[in-house]
Amino acid sequence: MMLIGFQKEFPGLGVKIRKYRQNSGVELTQLAAQAGISTAYWHRIENEKVKVLPAETLRAIENALGVDFGVKFPE
């Protein structure tokens, strides 16, 4: 289970990120650079080793992959 920013549970998010990355055909190093994070951190997110994922990081990953995972934050 992974919590995002304000402590919202989003089970399976890491698996979804991995699936979209693998289907993108883009190298992990390039995606991580676009998201502004290290490849090691990206792997930790995919493996759900990161318990609280900042909203900004999630949005950066979404932008790098060109997807919206549907995670909404309170205004």
Secondary structure, DSSP 8 states (H G I E B T S, - for coil): --EETTTEE-TTHHHHHHHHHHHHT--HHHHHHHHTS-HHHHHHHHTT--SEE-HHHHHHHHHHHT---------
